[in-house]
């Protein structure tokens, strides 16, 4: 397994995310992202729910 520094890991993660999202963003019409914070009792903390609304 490759050894990553913190900076290398962040760069690789950002690059992988860009590869997945750029082609989708170019083909679809823009959608609104709605971020909702809810309290999850089973986790005992706040949780973020991200939804795309056309």
The first five atom37 places (N, CA, C, CB, O) and aatype in JSON, in Angstrom:
{
  "aatype": [20, 20, 20, 20, 20, 20, 20, 20, 20, 20, 20, 20, 20, 20, 20, 20, 20, 20, 20, 20, 20, 20, 20, 20, 20, 20, 20, 20, 20, 20, 20, 20, 20, 20, 20, 20, 20, 20, 20, 20, 20, 20, 20, 20, 20, 20, 20, 20, 20, 20, 20, 20, 20, 20],
  "atom_mask": [
    [1, 1, 1, 1, 1],
    [1, 1, 1, 1, 1],
    [1, 1, 1, 1, 1],
    [1, 1, 1, 1, 1],
    [1, 1, 1, 1, 1],
    [1, 1, 1, 1, 1],
    [1, 1, 1, 1, 1],
    [1, 1, 1, 1, 1],
    [1, 1, 1, 1, 1],
    [1, 1, 1, 1, 1],
    [1, 1, 1, 1, 1],
    [1, 1, 1, 1, 1],
    [1, 1, 1, 1, 1],
    [1, 1, 1, 1, 1],
    [1, 1, 1, 1, 1],
    [1, 1, 1, 1, 1],
    [1, 1, 1, 1, 1],
    [1, 1, 1, 1, 1],
    [1, 1, 1, 1, 1],
    [1, 1, 1, 1, 1],
    [1, 1, 1, 1, 1],
    [1, 1, 1, 1, 1],
    [1, 1, 1, 1, 1],
    [1, 1, 1, 1, 1],
    [1, 1, 1, 1, 1],
    [1, 1, 1, 1, 1],
    [1, 1, 1, 1, 1],
    [1, 1, 1, 1, 1],
    [1, 1, 1, 1, 1],
    [1, 1, 1, 1, 1],
    [1, 1, 1, 1, 1],
    [1, 1, 1, 1, 1],
    [1, 1, 1, 1, 1],
    [1, 1, 1, 1, 1],
    [1, 1, 1, 1, 1],
    [1, 1, 1, 1, 1],
    [1, 1, 1, 1, 1],
    [1, 1, 1, 1, 1],
    [1, 1, 1, 1, 1],
    [1, 1, 1, 1, 1],
    [1, 1, 1, 1, 1],
    [1, 1, 1, 1, 1],
    [1, 1, 1, 1, 1],
    [1, 1, 1, 1, 1],
    [1, 1, 1, 1, 1],
    [1, 1, 1, 1, 1],
    [1, 1, 1, 1, 1],
    [1, 1, 1, 1, 1],
    [1, 1, 1, 1, 1],
    [1, 1, 1, 1, 1],
    [1, 1, 1, 1, 1],
    [1, 1, 1, 1, 1],
    [1, 1, 1, 1, 1],
    [1, 1, 1, 1, 1]
  ],
  "atom_positions": [
    [[0.85, -1.18, 0.0], [0.0, 0.0, 0.0], [0.89, 1.24, 0.0], [-0.96, 0.0, 1.22], [1.94, 1.25, 0.64]],
    [[0.47, 2.26, -0.72], [1.26, 3.49, -0.82], [1.24, 4.24, 0.5], [0.73, 4.38, -1.94], [0.24, 4.27, 1.2]],
    [[2.38, 4.84, 0.82], [2.45, 5.65, 2.03], [2.07, 7.08, 1.67], [3.88, 5.59, 2.68], [2.7, 7.7, 0.81]],
    [[1.05, 7.59, 2.32], [0.58, 8.95, 2.08], [0.93, 9.84, 3.25], [-0.93, 8.97, 1.82], [0.81, 9.44, 4.41]],
    [[1.37, 11.04, 2.95], [1.45, 12.05, 3.99], [0.06, 12.67, 4.1], [2.55, 13.14, 3.67], [-0.81, 12.4, 3.27]],
    [[-0.15, 13.46, 5.1], [-1.46, 14.09, 5.26], [-1.79, 14.95, 4.04], [-1.5, 14.95, 6.54], [-2.92, 14.92, 3.54]],
    [[-0.81, 15.7, 3.57], [-1.03, 16.57, 2.41], [-1.3, 15.75, 1.15], [0.19, 17.49, 2.18], [-2.16, 16.11, 0.34]],
    [[-0.58, 14.65, 0.97], [-0.8, 13.78, -0.19], [-2.15, 13.11, -0.15], [0.28, 12.73, -0.27], [-2.8, 12.95, -1.18]],
    [[-2.58, 12.7, 1.05], [-3.89, 12.08, 1.18], [-5.01, 13.05, 0.83], [-4.09, 11.55, 2.6], [-5.95, 12.69, 0.13]],
    [[-4.9, 14.29, 1.3], [-5.93, 15.3, 1.0], [-5.95, 15.58, -0.5], [-5.66, 16.61, 1.79], [-7.03, 15.73, -1.09]],
    [[-4.78, 15.67, -1.12], [-4.72, 15.92, -2.56], [-5.32, 14.76, -3.35], [-3.26, 16.16, -3.0], [-6.05, 14.99, -4.32]],
    [[-5.02, 13.54, -2.96], [-5.57, 12.37, -3.66], [-7.08, 12.29, -3.49], [-4.91, 11.08, -3.16], [-7.8, 11.94, -4.43]],
    [[-7.57, 12.6, -2.3], [-9.01, 12.58, -2.05], [-9.72, 13.64, -2.87], [-9.3, 12.78, -0.57], [-10.78, 13.38, -3.44]],
    [[-9.15, 14.84, -2.94], [-9.75, 15.92, -3.73], [-9.75, 15.57, -5.22], [-8.99, 17.24, -3.5], [-10.73, 15.84, -5.92]],
    [[-8.68, 14.96, -5.69], [-8.61, 14.59, -7.11], [-9.64, 13.5, -7.43], [-7.2, 14.1, -7.47], [-10.28, 13.55, -8.48]],
    [[-9.79, 12.54, -6.55], [-10.76, 11.47, -6.78], [-12.19, 12.03, -6.76], [-10.61, 10.35, -5.73], [-13.03, 11.61, -7.55]],
    [[-12.46, 12.96, -5.88], [-13.78, 13.59, -5.83], [-14.06, 14.41, -7.07], [-13.9, 14.46, -4.6], [-15.18, 14.42, -7.57]],
    [[-13.03, 15.11, -7.57], [-13.21, 15.92, -8.77], [-13.48, 15.06, -9.99], [-11.97, 16.79, -9.02], [-14.29, 15.42, -10.84]],
    [[-12.82, 13.91, -10.08], [-13.03, 13.0, -11.22], [-14.47, 12.5, -11.23], [-12.04, 11.8, -11.16], [-15.05, 12.31, -12.3]],
    [[-15.04, 12.28, -10.05], [-16.42, 11.77, -9.99], [-17.45, 12.85, -10.25], [-16.67, 11.15, -8.64], [-18.49, 12.56, -10.85]],
    [[-17.21, 14.08, -9.82], [-18.25, 15.11, -9.88], [-18.2, 16.0, -11.12], [-18.16, 15.97, -8.67], [-19.24, 16.52, -11.53]],
    [[-17.04, 16.19, -11.72], [-16.94, 17.11, -12.86], [-17.76, 16.65, -14.06], [-15.48, 17.27, -13.28], [-18.51, 17.46, -14.6]],
    [[-17.68, 15.38, -14.51], [-18.5, 14.98, -15.66], [-20.01, 15.08, -15.38], [-18.16, 13.56, -16.07], [-20.78, 15.43, -16.28]],
    [[-20.43, 14.78, -14.17], [-21.84, 14.87, -13.81], [-22.3, 16.32, -13.82], [-22.1, 14.24, -12.44], [-23.4, 16.63, -14.28]],
    [[-21.46, 17.21, -13.32], [-21.82, 18.63, -13.25], [-21.94, 19.24, -14.64], [-20.78, 19.4, -12.42], [-22.72, 20.17, -14.84]],
    [[-21.18, 18.74, -15.59], [-21.23, 19.3, -16.94], [-22.44, 18.83, -17.73], [-19.97, 18.94, -17.68], [-22.89, 19.53, -18.64]],
    [[-22.99, 17.66, -17.42], [-24.09, 17.12, -18.21], [-25.47, 17.45, -17.64], [-23.94, 15.64, -18.31], [-26.44, 17.52, -18.4]],
    [[-25.58, 17.67, -16.35], [-26.88, 17.92, -15.73], [-27.13, 19.41, -15.55], [-26.97, 17.22, -14.39], [-26.18, 20.19, -15.39]],
    [[-28.39, 19.81, -15.57], [-28.68, 21.2, -15.25], [-28.38, 21.45, -13.77], [-30.16, 21.55, -15.58], [-28.41, 20.52, -12.97]],
    [[-28.1, 22.69, -13.4], [-27.74, 22.96, -12.01], [-28.87, 22.63, -11.05], [-27.34, 24.42, -11.85], [-30.04, 22.91, -11.32]],
    [[-28.53, 22.03, -9.94], [-29.5, 21.67, -8.91], [-29.1, 22.34, -7.62], [-29.6, 20.12, -8.74], [-27.92, 22.64, -7.4]],
    [[-30.08, 22.57, -6.76], [-29.78, 23.18, -5.46], [-29.41, 22.1, -4.48], [-30.97, 24.01, -4.94], [-30.01, 21.03, -4.46]],
    [[-28.42, 22.39, -3.65], [-28.01, 21.47, -2.59], [-28.6, 22.01, -1.29], [-26.44, 21.34, -2.5], [-28.4, 23.17, -0.94]],
    [[-29.32, 21.15, -0.58], [-29.9, 21.54, 0.69], [-29.23, 20.72, 1.79], [-31.45, 21.33, 0.7], [-29.28, 19.49, 1.78]],
    [[-28.59, 21.42, 2.72], [-27.91, 20.78, 3.84], [-28.78, 20.95, 5.08], [-26.48, 21.37, 4.05], [-29.08, 22.07, 5.48]],
    [[-29.15, 19.84, 5.69], [-29.99, 19.84, 6.89], [-29.22, 19.18, 8.02], [-31.34, 19.13, 6.64], [-28.65, 18.1, 7.84]],
    [[-29.22, 19.82, 9.18], [-28.6, 19.22, 10.36], [-29.69, 18.66, 11.25], [-27.73, 20.26, 11.13], [-30.64, 19.36, 11.59]],
    [[-29.56, 17.4, 11.61], [-30.55, 16.75, 12.48], [-29.82, 16.09, 13.64], [-31.4, 15.69, 11.69], [-28.64, 15.73, 13.52]],
    [[-30.51, 15.93, 14.75], [-29.93, 15.24, 15.9], [-30.29, 13.77, 15.8], [-30.44, 15.85, 17.24], [-31.47, 13.41, 15.76]],
    [[-29.29, 12.92, 15.76], [-29.48, 11.48, 15.65], [-29.33, 10.88, 17.05], [-28.45, 10.84, 14.66], [-28.24, 10.88, 17.63]],
    [[-30.43, 10.38, 17.59], [-30.41, 9.85, 18.96], [-29.53, 8.61, 19.07], [-31.81, 9.52, 19.42], [-28.87, 8.41, 20.09]],
    [[-29.53, 7.77, 18.03], [-28.73, 6.54, 18.09], [-27.23, 6.84, 18.12], [-29.06, 5.63, 16.89], [-26.47, 6.13, 18.76]],
    [[-26.81, 7.9, 17.42], [-25.4, 8.29, 17.43], [-25.08, 9.2, 18.61], [-25.03, 8.99, 16.13], [-23.94, 9.26, 19.06]],
    [[-26.1, 9.91, 19.1], [-25.89, 10.84, 20.2], [-25.22, 12.12, 19.79], [-25.1, 10.19, 21.26], [-24.55, 12.77, 20.59]],
    [[-25.4, 12.51, 18.51], [-24.78, 13.75, 18.03], [-25.52, 14.24, 16.78], [-23.28, 13.53, 17.72], [-26.41, 13.57, 16.26]],
    [[-25.13, 15.42, 16.33], [-25.73, 16.0, 15.14], [-25.19, 15.28, 13.9], [-25.44, 17.52, 15.06], [-24.05, 14.81, 13.87]],
    [[-26.04, 15.21, 12.87], [-25.68, 14.56, 11.62], [-26.12, 15.45, 10.48], [-26.31, 13.14, 11.51], [-27.19, 16.06, 10.56]],
    [[-25.33, 15.54, 9.45], [-25.65, 16.36, 8.28], [-26.27, 15.49, 7.2], [-24.38, 17.07, 7.73], [-25.78, 14.39, 6.91]],
    [[-27.36, 15.98, 6.61], [-28.02, 15.3, 5.51], [-27.98, 16.25, 4.31], [-29.5, 14.88, 5.88], [-28.5, 17.36, 4.37]],
    [[-27.37, 15.81, 3.24], [-27.21, 16.63, 2.05], [-28.13, 16.09, 0.96], [-25.73, 16.65, 1.56], [-28.06, 14.91, 0.61]],
    [[-29.0, 16.96, 0.41], [-29.93, 16.54, -0.63], [-29.78, 17.43, -1.85], [-31.39, 16.57, -0.12], [-29.48, 18.61, -1.73]],
    [[-29.97, 16.85, -3.02], [-29.98, 17.61, -4.26], [-31.43, 17.78, -4.72], [-29.13, 16.9, -5.36], [-32.17, 16.8, -4.86]],
    [[-31.84, 19.03, -4.95], [-33.19, 19.32, -5.39], [-33.11, 19.93, -6.78], [-33.93, 20.27, -4.39], [-32.46, 20.95, -6.96]],
    [[-33.76, 19.31, -7.77], [-33.69, 19.85, -9.14], [-34.41, 21.18, -9.29], [-34.28, 18.86, -10.11], [-34.43, 21.75, -10.38]]
  ]
}
